[in-house]
Amino acid sequence: MLVLSNEDIEKVLSMKTFLEVLENSLSELAAGRAVSRYMQELYDPRHIESEIAEAYVLKTMDGLIPFYSASAIRMNSDLIRWEKHEGTYRKNKIPVAAGRKWVGLIFLFNTTTGAMSGILPDGYIQRMRVGAMGGLSAKYLARKNSTNVGLLGSGWQAGAQIMAVSEVISIKRVKVYSPTAENREKFAKDFGKSLAIEIQPVPSAEEAVEGADIVIAATSSLEPVIDAKWAKEGMHLISVRLPEFDSATLRKCTVWTASKIPGGLSVRNVSLAIGGTDKIPVRDKDRIAPGIDPNTFPELAPLVARKESGRKNDKEITCFMIRGDTGMQFAAIGAKTIELARTHGLGRELPDEWFCQDYHP
């Protein structure tokens, strides 16, 4: 059984590999050969004020994909803080474990033997996985002549989105906006150099979106970040977080998602450990815009498998919301990670007997 670090994983998994594995896993999903169970969360509210709230959150998700002989459970143990920043709610995970660190793990199992095959941190994988899903949506839904990108956000996820889209689209220019000028300027400098793309920091979200063929929202906002009138014919929109686009924007689009989720995208299986959570915007981060029925969204997996057609014409506005079937994605990527890590002699081996037992439960 192999234990890896984020540094080990980064050495063997490029964005190109993420795109290849996820594209294949979506094809398997479309063929009925992969399955996920949507995430579950347990909340323990800790601190509530008028514009700030904190809670301990235990999050789990799981899935399996026989093509990789793998199943996986991903879990996060987090202290989360919701607070207003420049008039809008933001969600932040607070690093307080083991000297200001976060806790997120992937437990990987072999479906042939039932044995545990690895324990992996989820940080690097989650960043690149989300980015790759945005990239795949651009590959299948953006206009073929797309060259300009408008990016809202300058954090970790924003970087992964640009890395992925640049793998599948010949990008000529990116305009990036985030509320802190220093952050967007640093992002433009760093990623412009590493990706050899012209990246221009701009002072407003509207300016970032203007003239873009692809618009990416990769923010921590719990409220809409663009105005519907900015969405022009032929654009492809990508959202990392559901509340980033409002009802008016989504009604202008053909909205796609990773897969159908039982009960719709606005529903999550949530148990509250302690009462009083009505003052915490825990569900706001996953609430689809009012009046939008997520069960009408077409799915990306059949499109990847060539079972459905994508963009109807160059005037259609398409939108991809990165939600659904993440469990089986962690299984697929985890299995590929273990394979490559063993090839390169990375990680720490632990005795298999530590993770098995003589008793039958």
Secondary structure, 3 states (H helix, E strand, C coil): CEECCHHHHHHHCCHHHHHHHHHHHHHHHHCCCCEEEEEEEEEEEEEECCCEEEEEEEEEEEEEEHHHCEEEEEEEEEEEEEEEECCEEEEEEECCECCCECEEEEEEEECCCCCEEEEEECHHHHHHHHHHHHHHHHHHHCCCCCCEEEEECCCHHHHHHHHHHHHHCCCCEEEEECCCHHHHHHHHHHHHHHHCCEEEECCCHHHHHCCCCEEEECCCECCCCCCHHHCCCCCEEEECCHHHCCHHHHHCCEEEECCCCCCCCCCCEEEECCCCHHHCCCCHHHCCCCCCCHHHCCEHHHHHCCCCCCCCCCCCCEEEECCCCHHHHHHHHHHHHHHHHHHCCCCEECCHHHHCCCCCC
